[in-house]
Amino acid sequence: MATNSSSGRGPDPSRRPGRVPSADHVSPRPVTPLPPRDQAASERAGTDRAESLRAEAGPGARRAIVDGSNVAHAGEQGARLTTLLAVRDELLEEGFEPIIVADAALRHQIDDKAGYERLVDEGGIQQAPAGTDADYFILALAKGLEASIVSNDRFRDGGRLADEAKKRQIRFMVVAGEVVLEKRTKPR
């Protein structure tokens, strides 16, 4: 169970296992750009932080399939790795086990190609086969794993898989450099 990090007083009573907290309990995650010179050290620190948060989330964490291409393109600056990592970290803090799935084309669009490739090589990002749309894989994984989907995509071409997945979709925004996850407690 998550702790109330602002007060350090133990479990947050607003967070119930298996439920997404209400909008009254939004905890935005800042998106900070990586410094240009020591980017590799920053990425290692980001990976260490993710591993620490994943261990804290525990083995019973709810899964969330992250639409990596959709998340990376949030905002007006193009595809940013820092946005993708900030959403991943927010999900970990919220008690989710994020599984990032991205289109193969994202590797050519992302701002930090070396950091992205490192995450693909380490298994932190699952990449759909070249020439395919990751949406099918995202929808199929979400159904098979009974996982939430983090995306602002409408999945118009997903058919029945998309109709079912929309009930578990978590939308997000990046506002003033902070990540805010939608906190619905019932389907749309």
JOFEN-V962806 format. One record per residue. N is the residue number from 1. RES is the residue in one letter. SS is DSSP state (@ for helix, = for strand, . for the rest). D_CENTER is the distance of its C-alpha to the mean C-alpha in whole Angstrom. Layout:
BEGIN
n: {N N}
res: {RES RES}
ss: {SS SS}
d_center: {D_CENTER D_CENTER}
END
This chain:
BEGIN
n: {1 2 3 4 5 6 7 8 9 10 11 12 13 14 15 16 17 18 19 20 21 22 23 24 25 26 27 28 29 30 31 32 33 34 35 36 37 38 39 40 41 42 43 44 45 46 47 48 49 50 51 52 53 54 55 56 57 58 59 60 61 62 63 64 65 66 67 68 69 70 71 72 73 74 75 76 77 78 79 80 81 82 83 84 85 86 87 88 89 90 91 92 93 94 95 96 97 98 99 100 101 102 103 104 105 106 107 108 109 110 111 112 113 114 115 116 117 118 119 120 121 122 123 124 125 126 127 128 129 130 131 132 133 134 135 136 137 138 139 140 141 142 143 144 145 146 147 148 149 150 151 152 153 154 155 156 157 158 159 160 161 162 163 164 165 166 167 168 169 170 171 172 173 174 175 176 177 178 179 180 181 182 183 184 185 186 187 188}
res: {M A T N S S S G R G P D P S R R P G R V P S A D H V S P R P V T P L P P R D Q A A S E R A G T D R A E S L R A E A G P G A R R A I V D G S N V A H A G E Q G A R L T T L L A V R D E L L E E G F E P I I V A D A A L R H Q I D D K A G Y E R L V D E G G I Q Q A P A G T D A D Y F I L A L A K G L E A S I V S N D R F R D G G R L A D E A K K R Q I R F M V V A G E V V L E K R T K P R}
ss: {. . = . . . . . . . = . . . . . . . . . . . @ @ @ . . . = = . . . . . . . . @ @ @ @ @ @ @ @ @ @ @ @ @ @ @ @ @ @ @ . . . . = = = = = = @ @ @ @ @ . . . . . . . . @ @ @ @ @ @ @ @ @ @ @ @ @ . . = = = = = = = . . . @ @ @ @ . . . @ @ @ @ @ @ @ @ @ @ . . = = = . . . . . . @ @ @ @ @ @ @ @ @ @ @ @ . . = = = . . . . . . . . @ @ @ @ @ @ @ @ @ @ = = . = = = = . . = = = = . . . . . . .}
d_center: {19 18 20 21 20 22 25 25 27 25 23 22 24 21 19 20 19 17 17 14 16 18 18 20 18 15 14 13 11 14 13 16 17 18 22 24 26 24 21 21 22 19 16 18 18 14 14 16 14 11 14 16 13 13 16 16 14 17 18 17 14 12 10 7 7 5 7 7 11 10 7 10 13 12 15 18 18 17 14 13 11 11 9 6 7 8 4 4 7 7 6 8 11 11 12 9 9 6 7 7 10 11 15 17 18 15 17 20 18 16 18 17 18 20 16 14 17 17 14 15 18 17 14 11 11 12 14 16 20 22 23 21 18 15 15 17 16 12 15 17 15 13 17 18 16 16 12 10 9 6 8 12 14 17 17 21 22 20 23 23 20 18 21 20 16 16 17 14 12 10 10 9 12 12 16 18 16 13 10 11 9 12 14 16 18 20 19 20}
END
